[in-house]
Each structure stands twice: as structure tokens, then as C-alpha cells.
Amino acid sequence: MSLETDVTLEIEPESRVDVINVRERIPDRIRSRFSRYSKAVYYSYHTTAGYFGEKLSAQLNHSGEALRDFVQMFQTLFPSRRGYRHDQMELRTELSREQKVTEPHNADSHLTFISSGLTNCATYENRDDTPVYFVDLDGIWNDVRRRRRTTVLAFNEEQVVARVGLPVPVSRHPIDSINLMDPNLGFFSRLQDLIREHQVDRGRIDISLAPEERNAGLTVNEYETLLMKHDLARVLRNPLHFMAKSGRQMLGNPRAIPGRARDYAKYDLVQVINQAVDALGLSESVFERLLQRFVRAPADHFLGMDRSLILLVSNAHANGSGRGSIVNGIYQSPILVQWDRPESETRRLEISLVRFD
């Protein structure tokens, strides 16, 4: 479907990990209409495929190869088929017998998505000479290409039409994740009410943790119990231990990073990242970002999880009603993750509703 400023594309990846320039996939006749607009927002409907922000892409010179290498750094921390609970289909009570046969074993892709800073929604300057890459971490399963969808929405100006603060009940457990789409919270329905109240047809909802909130982050991913409550929780409990174990595996795998020294025992965590950055040819700014994520505990530096997330609003996906509504894929949920006990029984989220003009 495409409208004056809106197009949804289908993509078939060519490998399990694929980096695809979406901008060149937009048909010429639509790209010509988009040229009248200064910005474009890119939305992925998936939990193992998405976009990096424009700032990181620019730091890597908008290079698809550099983005692939950057992702590879995180894949070495979350190797595939390493006994993740999410991948133990006999434990997945929400799946039918048939689904257990075909369901991908992709916990590593989910964890890489969350930790690397991939996002479901990113805004770029609308320039034909600058590629925008759709990064797929799980594009092929059992030799079958998965069909992916992404929406591009062009616009010129944006206007904040509403700001509200909403409390979200959380547990007193130090490590936990909360599905913000849970109807019992009433959070998602409040967002839909805001859209209707302010009659926003196209725009976005910015959700961020209040400044006083600590030891927490926000992401959009699949809220599957084993993935969220066990696999992700395992990383959050001891990120440096997890990194040390995986880092040794990285050094021992010459195909993961070319020219790798075999004797990993002489390297500490900083040297692991330093050599990996040298091998991949990443910039100093990216090196500093990696150090922040991997070396400085606790988990808020280990993971690339942000303190904010974005939800797209569009009237092209409103079941024919013509009214704006939140765009989301079938398995996508906004998720609040905490890795230390909160000071109270709620965490406060700040909401901004933005209209595109």
C-alpha cells in the first residue's frame, strides 16, 4: 500500500544476517514524490530486524559492510543454538505442535537486536545519496527466506501536540520486564485515546523514562516469557561474566573476526574489544561506545537498550477507518526492562504525541 507520503515494502533477505538498502528499494515514481519532503521515518514490523539510528549510521559512513561488522560484534556475545530457553520448543506452551516444528530458534537474534541498539523505528534526513539500511538478524531459517515488511513515511515538519506522564506498575524484583501492551495496564489504550483526542493521522509517539528513573530501559521486541524472564534476565544478572565467557569464544573463532590471536588467556575485557575494533576498522567514537556497553557495569552500559522508544502513527494501517492508529507488527510489544529494584512500585514514563506535517 502506498499513499502520497507512505509506502510499505516487502523484503526477502538473502542470508540469515542481511543488510539491505531500503531507500533503493522504493519505486522511482514514489521516490519522486518523496523528494518533496525533508525527512522520512522507517518502520520495521519485526523483532529480529530493524534499523540503526541515523547518528550511528553516519559514524560508520553509511556503510552496509561496516554495519554488518558492527552487528557481528554483538553476535559473538550471543551465539546461536546455545541452550536458550526461548529455543527449547518443548517449553513453549503458547505454540501449537505444528508451530513448534517451524518456529525459528532465534533467541540469539532477539538478544542481539536489544543489545546492539537496533530499533523498530528510526528517522533519517530524506536524501537520495544516503542509504538507509534494514538490518535483518534472522532472515533465513531452515533454508527458507522469511518475508519482511517495512514502512517508509515521508514528512517535512513535526509538532508536539500533547505531553503526558503515565505511571506504570512494576514489581519489587530487581530484574524484571513489563509488557506495556498488557491490557490490564491500560497503557496502550491510553495512547490510542491520545491519538483520537488530538486527531493525529500521521506522526509518532515518543515514550521515555522520566529523568529520575534509574536502572531501566525501553525496547520493542517479542514479549515471550522464556526470552524475557530467563534469557534476557540471565544477561542482566551478570553482564560482565556473560561478556567474558562469550568474549573468549570470540577470540577462539578465527572466522568471527579475521586474524584473531589464539592465546586468549592473555587478554582482558578491554583488550577483547580493542582488538575486535581494530579488526573491524571501526572509528574511535564507535570504540568508545562499545567500551561503554561492554566494560562499564552494570547492564545499562552492557546493553544498547535506550531510555526511550518510538511508536509510529499512521492512517494507512487503520483497517479502512482513515484514522491514525499505532503501527505495530504481530509480535511486537513495547517493553520496560529493569535490572535493579525500583524505589517505588511504579515507574514514570513521559509521553509525547507528535504530528507530522
N, C-alpha and C positions, 0 to 999 in steps of 0.2 A: 504494500500500500504506500502511496506517496501523495502528498499534498503540496501546496505551494512551498512550504519550508520543511517538509517532513518526508523522510524515506526510510523504509525498513528493508534491509538486505538479508539474503540468506547466504551463508558461507560454508563451504566444505573444506576443512583443513586437510593438508597433505601429509601430515605427520602428527604423532601424539602431541609434541610441542611444536607449535607453528606460530609465526609472527607474520601477520597479514596486513598490508597497507589498505585500509578500508577506503581511504579517500579516492584511490584509483579505481575502486570497485563501483563507485557511484556513476550511474549512466551520464553521458555527456549532456543530455538535454536537462537533467535535473541539476547537474553541477553548474550549468549555465545559469539556472535560476538562483542557485545558492550563492553565486558570485556577487549578488546584490547585498549580501549580509556579511557582517564583520566577524561573527563568531558562530561556532557550531558546538553542540553538545552531543557526545557519543555515548550510547547506552547499550550495555550488554545484558542479555536476558539469562545469563548463566552464572554458575557459582564456581566454575573452574576455568573461566575465560572472561577477559575484561580488558581494561585499559590502564596504562600508567598515566599519571598526571603530566600536563604539558611541561612543567618545570623539570622533572626527571628526564623526560624525553629530550629536552633541549640540552641538558647536561651530557647526554650520550649522543649529541649531534644528530638527533632524529635518525639514528642508525638502527635498522632492524636487526643487524648482526650483533650490535652492542647490547640491545635489549635482550636478545636470546641468551647471550653470555651472562648478562645480569641475572636473568631468571635461573640459569644453570647453577649459580652460586647457591641459591636457596634450595634447589632440587637436591643438591648434595646433602643438605641437612635433613631432608625428608625423603629418604629413598623409597621407591615403590616396593610393595609386597614385603613389608617388614612387620607383619603381625598387628597392624592397626585394627582396632575393634570395629571401626566403620566397614572394614573389608571382610569381616567374618560374617558371611551371609546367614549362617545358621543362627546368629544372634539378632538379626534384623527382623523383628516381629511385624514391622509395618509393611513388609514386602510379601507379595504372593509367591508361591512356589515357582511360577514362571519367571517372575521378576528377579528372583534370586539367581537364576541361571544367566540372565542377560545384564544384570546390574554391574557397571564398571567397578573394579577395585581401584578407587581413586582418592583415598584419604590423603595420600601424599600431595595430590594436586590441590585439594582444598586447603591444606596447611600451607602450601607454597603461595597460593592466592592470598591468604590472610597475611602471611609474614612478609611477603615481598612488597606490599603496598599496592597491589592491583586493586582496581575499583570497578564497580558496576557502571559508574557514570563519571565522565570527565569532559571538561570544556576546553576547546582549543581555539586559537585565532584561525579564522577561515581563510587560509592561504593555499593556493593551488600548488605552490612549490614546496610545501612542508607536508611530509607524510604523517598519517595518524595510524598507529598500529594496534590492531586487535590481537591480543596475546592469548593463545589457546594452550592450556596446560594438559588437556585431556581429549585431544581431537580425534584419536583413533583408539578403539577398544576391540580386541579380538579381530583385527584386520578390517573392521567396519568403520568407515568415516562417519563421524557424527555431524548432524546438520545444525549449524549455529545461526542465530539471528542477532542482528544489531540494528538499532535505530539511530539515525542522524537527524538532528533538528537544528536548523539554522535560525539565527536571530541577530538583531542589532543592539538593542538596549535591554537592560533588566531593571526592574523596580521592585523593591521590597514593599509588599502590601500589608504584611502582618508579622508581628513578632509576639510569641507567647513562650512562657516557661511551663513545662509539664513535669511533675514528679513521677518517677517510675519505681514501684515497689521492688526491692531486691532482698535477697536472703542475707543472713549474717555469716554464711560460709565465706571464707576468704577467697576461694576460687569458684566462680560460677558464671553462667551465661544465661541471658534472659532474651527470649524471643519477643521482640516488640510487636509482632503481628498476632500474638496470642489474643484472641477476642476477649478473654477475661480481663486483660489490662485496660481495654478501651482506648489504647494509644492510637492505633491505626485508624479507628473510626473517627477520632478527634481530628486527625489530619485530613481525612476526607471531608469532614464538616467545614474545616477552614477553607478548603478549595471551593466548596459550594457557596459558602458565605461571601467570599470575595470574588467569585465568578472568574476564576483563573482558568483559562483554556489551555495555555501553554506556559510552562515555567518549570520551576523546581522547588523542592522543599529541602532546605539545609537543616540538618539535625546535628547538634554538637553538645558535648558535655559542658555543663556550667564550669566556670573557671575554678571553683572551689573543689570540684570533684577530682580525686586522685586515684591512681592505680586502676584505671579502667580505660576501655577503648570501645570503638564502634566499628562494625563491619557489616557488609551484606553478604550472606552466604546461606548454605543449606543448614537449617536447624534440625539436624539429625542427632538423636540423643547420644549415641555412641561416639560420634565425631566430636560433639560439643562437650559432653560431660566426661569423656575419657581421653580421647586422643589429644584434643587441644589442651585439656586440663593437665595432662602429663607434661606437655611442653611448658606450661605456665608455672608448674610447681618448681621446676629446677631448670631454667633455660640454659644456664652455662654448662651444666652437666650434659644436657641434650646436645648442645653445640659441640662440646669437647668430644663426645662419642662419635658424632657424625663428622666432625672435622677430621678425625683420624681416618675415617673411611674415605673421605675426600682425598686426603694425601696419598692413600694407598691405591687409588684408582687412577692410573695414568690417562685413561680415556676421558675422565671427567674434566681434568684440566691438563693440557699438554705440558710435557717437560717437568712433571711433578717429581720432587725428591722422594726416594723410597723410605728413607730413615726418618719417619715422622716423630720419633720419640724426642728428638732434639728441639721440636717446635712448640712454643706455647700458643695460646689462642690469638694473640695479636699477630704473630708471625704467620699463622694459618691464613688469616685474612690478607695480610700484606702480600704474601706470595700469590694468593689467588688473584688479587687485584692486578699485580704485575703481569700475571699470565694472561689475563683477560684484557689488559690495556685500558683499564678504567681510569677516569680522571681523579684528581686529588679530592674534589668535592664529593664524588661518589664514594671514595675510600673513607672519608670522614663519616659519611652516612652509614656505611657498613660497620665501622667501628662502634658507632652509637648503638646500632641494633644488636650487634653480636657480643661485644665485650663488656659494655657497662650494664651490669644487672641493675634492676630487675627486668621483668618482662616488658615493661613499656619501652625499653630500648632494644630488647631482643626482637620483638615483633615490629613490623612496619605498620601495625594497626593504628589508624588515626583516631583522633578525638572527635571526628566528625564524619558524616556521610551525606550523600546526596540521593534524593529520590526524584525521578523525572515525572513531570506532569504534562499530559498531552490529551487532546480531544480526538486524536486519531486512533485511540485504543479504548474507547469508551462504549463498546458494544452498540454503536449506532446512535447513542444518545446525543452526540455532538457536544457533550460537556467534558471539561477536563477531569481527569482522574489520575491516580498514581499508576505509573507503569511498572510492572514487575514480572519477572519470569516465574514459572510454575513452582520452582524450588527455592526461590529467593525469599529471604527474610532479613529485615534489619535486626541486628543482634547487638546487645550490650554485653560486653565481657569485662569481668573484674578479676584481678589477681591478688587482691588483699581485702581484708574485712572493711566494709564501709563504716563511716562514723554514725550513720543513722540507718533506718530501714527503708529509705528511699534515696534515689539519685536523681538529680535535677537535670533535665535536658532542655536546651534552648532551641526553639523552632523559629525559622524564618521562612515565610512563604514569598517566593519571588515570581513575578510575572515577566515573561519575555515579550518584547515589543519589536 
